[in-house]
Amino acid sequence: MDVNNLYFFAKFIFAMTFIVPILLLPLTMAIIVSIIWGLSLLGIVSFYLAKQQRAEPWKVIGEHLLIALMVIGATHYAGDWIGTAFGQG
């Protein structure tokens, strides 16, 4: 197995972890669980990235989580606006 296939496989498995809550939980709960799961993984990866770069982990983690929360919020409100604008709300 070459490196490109390995990266694809790892990304595929990672993405599939977000399918599990959707299959097992009601949609609203699955969304909340997936957000918590994603933010947790982002925090863990950010911690190791900060350690590798010899940066302060709390700053790197905080920055990444803040950006992620801003994207989640913007996406939510954009979805609400689109739903309202096109008659789905």
C-alpha positions, 0 to 999 in steps of 0.5 A: 500500500503506497502513501497516497492510498494510506492517506486516503484510507485514513481520511476515509475512516476519519470521515466515516466516524461522523456517519455513526451518530447519524445512523444511530441517533435522531438527527438533532442529537446526531448533529450535536454529537458530531459537533462535539466529536469534531471539536474534540478531535480538532483539539487533540490534533491541535495539541499535538501540532502545538507540541511539535511546533513548540508553541503554547498548546492553549493558544493553538487549541483556542485559535483552532476551536474559535475558528471552527465555532465561527464556521459552524455558526456562520454555516448554521445562520447561512442555512437558516437564511437560505431556507427562509429565502427559498421557502423552506423555513 
